């Protein structure tokens, strides 16, 4: 019985052991980089040790999985060898963590972000490391790595004293008990490792708690962050999977992208400083909207509304997930295969964001989502870019009814109106809906209005459409309404009755609609057929506001009659290219075209242009 108690006690202590090691690293990090916390109060600094706990426990559970197996084996056969293996494996993990932490403490001074697999790029060129790192950095790395390794070793010996207790049970009893250890603690550690039973696993911004990026970086577990970066690094080396074209040659293929006149006189607002409200419509497919597809849809209110605003009929999502859609909308950043830039703070912090331009003119910026913003690190992306308020389901009133994934659209809109009432203009408010996301558990779900294919999704579109028009009707009675522009755009496409295949370019066809009193009367009820993507929205709006639209060099102005017409999008393990002459989608693994409308000659030309554009984006992305 003593051996059973010892084994269970040591298994539980594994989690505490790692949390203490991680907090020790935070203290070393803070000492070395204390100047980075100039705007952080001592209380807020201490809170990093509180808000870090969930991510620390998740990392601790994953690191403890192999030691758990060894402890179970030690129960079956207590010996000096199992004891040594346990200490050896645990100390090896401590060493790996020490190297990660030691590197991060030094690199942060220069990089201003946590250690990523960017370090591998430098290590492949040791001469560069020697020449760029002064002796002080090398010495400090050795000091911090040694300090943490020694601390971890001492703590390990104090925490885990595996005494050679004689096991009085025979083999037939010991093995089932050991399997019970693994069968219970194994799944428990996996559950802790994913952050709980919620639908979306834990992510780095679960440790975010302030607007100060350095404090958030202190809170985020370094080992978890580095491991996540490594996984993304392995997935994002996609340059070898599509033809890379030299920059000079690329610009020849894309000559029209750089030579067209950027000035024009299509000004659609009657004043240059309206309030702006973005409604990010979860999964709204153009193929489910009659005014865009020309076939029966599920949005009668939206269709009627388009006669009072400006509808862009030829817009495509850049990718198939929400985090990619959001970064494209607000940063004008195109998507690349297998890459989500919001998941990489070291990179997305270096690209612009629309709210940063508005802030220069006194705008406040607010983002609210009815679900969990940890998905795809969407919340972290907006916090890092300085949004004044970023809220999700945790900030909703607890007395509201909700679906499995998020709160209902009707309640999201009600909360949004209250927040706009509390805002002093000018403002930008953004709301991300969720009722059109599976499992489509909106109120009165049992009454399905759609009788054809995809009844669950299409019926949820009916519900969301009704919520949208109710929202706008309520807005009309508020004082800020007369100076507010509403921008409705989907985050990505979705399967609809007429388009099911996610490899087809048509799958990515989405709505973009501008509505509001500041919209000039001559543009109301008009349709813009320019072909573009979500990445073009920010430049289009900034031109109307006399902003610095050239910062968004991957974006184009959809109201400029001279701009080139194209859209780049990604598919799973591939990419697609759309122009007025046709389109293709290419699967990088299968090396085939699941969607192709160009003839052979046009395909060669447009493929070169697509690869030229991606090469330029990818080279910038790698160097961010």
Long-range contacts (C-beta under 8 A, 24 or more apart in sequence): 2-165, 3-75, 3-78, 3-165, 3-167, 4-75, 4-177, 6-162, 6-163, 6-165, 7-71, 7-72, 7-74, 7-75, 7-181, 8-181, 10-71, 10-159, 10-160, 10-162, 11-64, 11-68, 11-71, 11-181, 11-185, 13-159, 13-160, 14-60, 14-63, 14-64, 14-67, 14-68, 15-57, 15-60, 15-61, 15-64, 15-192, 16-159, 17-60, 17-155, 17-156, 17-159, 17-160, 18-56, 18-59, 18-60, 18-63, 18-64, 19-53, 19-56, 19-57, 19-60, 20-155, 21-94, 21-97, 21-148, 21-151, 21-152, 21-155, 22-52, 22-56, 22-59, 22-60, 22-221, 22-222, 22-223, 23-49, 23-52, 23-56, 24-148, 24-151, 25-97, 25-101, 25-105, 25-148, 25-222, 26-52, 26-218, 28-101, 28-105, 28-144, 28-147, 28-148, 29-101, 29-104, 29-105, 29-108, 29-218, 30-218, 32-105, 32-106, 32-109, 32-140, 32-144, 33-105, 33-108, 33-109, 33-214, 36-108, 36-112, 36-214, 37-212, 37-214, 37-215, 37-218, 39-212, 40-210, 40-212, 40-214, 40-215, 44-210, 44-212, 44-215, 45-215, 45-218, 47-209, 47-210, 47-215, 47-219, 48-209, 48-215, 48-218, 48-219, 51-207, 51-208, 51-209, 51-219, 52-207, 52-218, 52-219, 52-220, 52-221, 54-195, 54-202, 54-206, 54-207, 55-195, 55-202, 55-204, 55-206, 55-207, 55-219, 55-220, 55-221, 55-224, 56-221, 57-192, 58-192, 58-193, 58-194, 58-195, 58-202, 58-221, 58-224, 59-193, 59-221, 59-223, 59-224, 60-192, 61-188, 61-189, 61-190, 61-191, 61-192, 61-193, 62-189, 62-193, 63-93, 63-97, 63-223, 64-189, 65-186, 65-189, 65-190, 65-193, 67-93, 68-181, 68-182, 68-185, 68-186, 68-189, 69-182, 71-181, 72-178, 72-179, 72-181, 72-182, 73-178, 74-162, 75-167, 75-174, 75-177, 75-178, 75-181, 76-167, 76-171, 76-174, 76-175, 76-178, 77-167, 78-162, 78-164, 78-165, 78-166, 78-167, 79-164, 80-164, 82-162, 83-162, 83-164, 86-160, 86-162, 87-156, 87-160, 90-156, 90-160, 91-152, 91-153, 91-156, 94-148, 94-149, 94-152, 94-153, 94-156, 95-149, 96-223, 97-148, 97-152, 97-222, 97-223, 98-144, 98-145, 98-146, 98-148, 98-149, 98-152, 99-145, 100-222, 100-223, 100-226, 101-144, 101-145, 101-148, 101-222, 101-223, 102-141, 102-142, 102-143, 102-144, 102-145, 102-148, 103-141, 103-145, 104-222, 104-226, 105-140, 105-141, 105-144, 106-137, 106-140, 106-141, 106-144, 108-217, 111-346, 112-213, 112-214, 112-349, 113-217, 113-345, 113-346, 113-349, 114-217, 114-220, 114-222, 114-225, 114-226, 114-345, 114-346, 115-222, 115-225, 115-226, 115-229, 116-225, 116-226, 116-229, 116-233, 116-344, 116-346, 117-226, 117-229, 117-230, 117-232, 117-233, 118-229, 118-346, 120-233, 198-372, 199-372, 199-404, 199-405, 200-372, 200-374, 200-375, 202-374, 203-374, 203-375, 203-376, 203-377, 203-380, 204-228, 204-345, 204-377, 204-380, 205-373, 205-374, 205-377, 205-379, 205-380, 205-383, 206-374, 208-379, 208-380, 208-383, 211-383, 211-386, 213-345, 213-349, 213-383, 213-384, 216-380, 216-383, 216-384, 217-345, 228-343, 229-344, 229-346, 232-339, 232-340, 232-343, 232-344, 235-338, 235-339, 236-336, 236-338, 236-339, 238-336, 238-337, 238-338, 238-339, 238-588, 238-618, 239-618, 239-622, 241-337, 241-588, 242-337, 242-575, 242-586, 242-588, 242-611, 242-614, 243-611, 243-615, 244-611, 244-615, 244-618, 245-608, 245-611, 245-612, 245-615, 246-615, 247-615, 247-616, 247-619, 249-612, 250-612, 250-613, 250-615, 250-616, 251-612, 251-616, 253-608, 253-609, 253-612, 254-609, 254-612, 254-613, 254-616, 256-564, 257-564, 257-613, 260-560, 260-562, 260-563, 260-564, 261-560, 261-562, 262-550, 262-557, 262-560, 262-562, 264-557, 264-559, 264-560, 264-561, 264-562, 266-559, 266-560, 266-561, 267-520, 267-544, 268-310, 268-514, 268-519, 268-520, 268-523, 268-544, 268-559, 269-485, 269-518, 269-519, 269-520, 269-544, 269-545, 270-518, 270-519, 270-520, 271-483, 271-518, 272-544, 272-545, 272-546, 273-361, 273-426, 273-545, 274-426, 274-483, 274-484, 274-485, 274-516, 274-518, 275-420, 275-425, 275-426, 275-427, 275-428, 275-429, 275-480, 275-483, 275-484, 275-485, 276-358, 276-363, 276-427, 276-428, 276-429, 276-484, 276-485, 276-487, 276-541, 277-416, 277-420, 277-428, 277-429, 277-430, 277-431, 277-484, 277-485, 277-486, 277-487, 278-329, 278-428, 278-429, 278-430, 278-431, 278-487, 278-489, 279-430, 279-431, 279-433, 279-468, 279-486, 279-487, 279-488, 279-489, 280-325, 280-326, 280-329, 280-430, 280-431, 280-432, 280-433, 280-489, 280-490, 280-491, 281-433, 281-436, 281-464, 281-488, 281-489, 281-490, 281-491, 281-511, 282-322, 282-432, 282-433, 282-434, 282-435, 282-436, 282-437, 282-464, 282-490, 282-491, 283-436, 283-437, 283-457, 283-490, 283-491, 283-492, 283-493, 283-494, 284-436, 284-461, 284-464, 284-490, 284-494, 284-510, 284-511, 285-490, 285-493, 285-494, 285-495, 285-496, 285-499, 285-507, 285-509, 285-510, 286-315, 286-490, 286-493, 286-509, 286-510, 286-511, 287-493, 287-496, 287-497, 287-498, 287-499, 287-506, 287-507, 287-509, 288-457, 288-458, 288-461, 288-494, 288-496, 288-497, 289-511, 292-509, 292-511, 293-498, 293-509, 295-498, 296-452, 297-461, 298-449, 298-450, 298-458, 298-459, 298-461, 298-462, 298-465, 299-461, 299-462, 299-465, 300-465, 301-465, 301-466, 301-468, 301-469, 302-465, 302-468, 302-469, 302-488, 302-511, 302-513, 305-468, 305-469, 305-472, 305-513, 305-515, 306-513, 306-525, 306-527, 307-524, 307-525, 308-515, 308-524, 308-525, 309-486, 309-513, 309-514, 309-515, 309-516, 309-519, 309-524, 309-525, 310-513, 310-514, 310-515, 310-519, 310-523, 310-524, 310-526, 310-527, 310-528, 311-511, 311-512, 311-513, 311-526, 311-527, 311-528, 312-511, 312-512, 312-513, 312-514, 312-527, 312-528, 312-530, 312-532, 312-558, 313-527, 313-528, 313-529, 314-528, 314-529, 314-530, 314-531, 314-532, 314-565, 315-489, 315-509, 315-510, 315-511, 315-512, 315-531, 315-532, 315-533, 315-534, 315-536, 315-558, 315-567, 316-493, 316-505, 316-508, 316-509, 316-510, 316-531, 316-532, 316-533, 316-534, 316-567, 316-569, 316-578, 317-490, 317-491, 317-492, 317-493, 317-508, 317-510, 317-533, 317-534, 317-569, 318-508, 318-533, 318-534, 318-535, 318-567, 318-568, 318-569, 318-570, 319-492, 319-569, 319-570, 320-492, 320-493, 320-502, 320-508, 320-570, 320-571, 320-572, 321-376, 321-492, 322-375, 322-376, 322-378, 322-432, 322-491, 322-492, 323-375, 323-376, 323-377, 323-378, 323-381, 324-376, 324-492, 324-570, 325-490, 325-491, 325-492, 325-534, 326-376, 326-378, 326-381, 326-382, 326-432, 326-491, 327-351, 327-381, 328-533, 328-534, 328-535, 329-489, 329-491, 329-534, 329-535, 329-537, 329-538, 330-354, 330-355, 330-382, 330-385, 330-538, 331-385, 331-538, 331-552, 332-535, 332-536, 332-537, 332-538, 332-539, 332-552, 332-554, 332-555, 333-535, 333-554, 334-533, 334-535, 334-554, 334-568, 334-613, 334-617, 335-568, 335-569, 335-570, 336-570, 336-575, 336-614, 336-617, 336-618, 336-621, 337-570, 337-571, 337-573, 337-574, 337-575, 337-588, 338-570, 338-573, 339-621, 340-376, 340-377, 341-621, 342-376, 342-377, 342-378, 342-380, 342-381, 343-376, 343-377, 345-377, 345-380, 345-381, 345-384, 346-624, 347-621, 347-624, 348-381, 348-384, 348-385, 349-384, 349-385, 350-624, 351-624, 352-551, 352-552, 353-385, 353-386, 354-428, 354-538, 354-541, 354-542, 355-385, 355-386, 355-387, 355-428, 356-385, 356-386, 357-542, 357-547, 357-548, 357-551, 358-426, 358-428, 359-386, 361-426, 361-545, 362-426, 363-426, 363-427, 363-428, 364-388, 364-389, 364-423, 364-424, 364-426, 364-427, 364-428, 365-389, 365-427, 365-428, 365-430, 366-390, 366-391, 366-419, 366-423, 366-427, 366-428, 366-429, 366-430, 367-391, 367-429, 367-430, 367-431, 367-432, 368-392, 368-395, 368-412, 368-415, 368-416, 368-419, 368-429, 368-430, 368-431, 368-432, 369-393, 369-406, 369-431, 369-432, 369-434, 370-396, 370-406, 370-407, 370-408, 370-409, 370-411, 370-412, 370-432, 370-433, 370-434, 370-435, 371-405, 371-406, 371-407, 371-432, 371-434, 371-437, 372-406, 389-419, 401-443, 403-434, 403-435, 403-439, 403-441, 403-442, 404-439, 404-441, 405-434, 405-437, 405-438, 405-439, 405-441, 406-434, 406-435, 406-437, 407-434, 408-435, 408-442, 408-443, 408-467, 409-433, 409-434, 409-435, 409-442, 409-463, 409-464, 409-467, 409-468, 410-443, 410-467, 410-470, 413-467, 413-468, 413-470, 413-471, 413-474, 416-471, 417-471, 417-474, 417-475, 417-478, 420-475, 420-478, 420-480, 420-484, 421-478, 421-480, 423-480, 425-480, 425-483, 426-483, 427-480, 432-491, 433-464, 433-467, 435-460, 435-463, 435-464, 435-467, 436-460, 436-461, 436-464, 436-494, 452-497, 453-497, 454-495, 454-496, 454-497, 457-494, 457-495, 457-496, 458-496, 458-497, 472-515, 481-516, 481-517, 482-517, 482-518, 483-517, 483-518, 484-516, 484-517, 484-518, 485-514, 485-515, 485-516, 485-518, 485-519, 486-514, 486-515, 486-516, 487-512, 487-513, 487-514, 487-537, 487-541, 488-512, 488-513, 488-514, 488-515, 489-513, 489-534, 489-537, 501-594, 501-595, 502-571, 502-572, 503-571, 503-572, 503-574, 503-585, 503-587, 503-594, 503-595, 504-585, 504-594, 504-595, 505-567, 505-569, 505-576, 505-578, 505-583, 505-584, 505-585, 505-595, 508-567, 508-569, 508-576, 510-534, 512-537, 528-558, 528-559, 530-558, 530-559, 530-563, 530-565, 531-565, 531-566, 531-567, 531-578, 531-579, 531-580, 532-556, 532-558, 532-565, 532-566, 532-567, 533-567, 533-568, 533-569, 554-617, 566-609, 566-613, 568-610, 568-613, 568-614, 575-610, 575-614, 577-606, 577-607, 577-609, 577-610, 579-606, 581-606, 582-606, 584-610
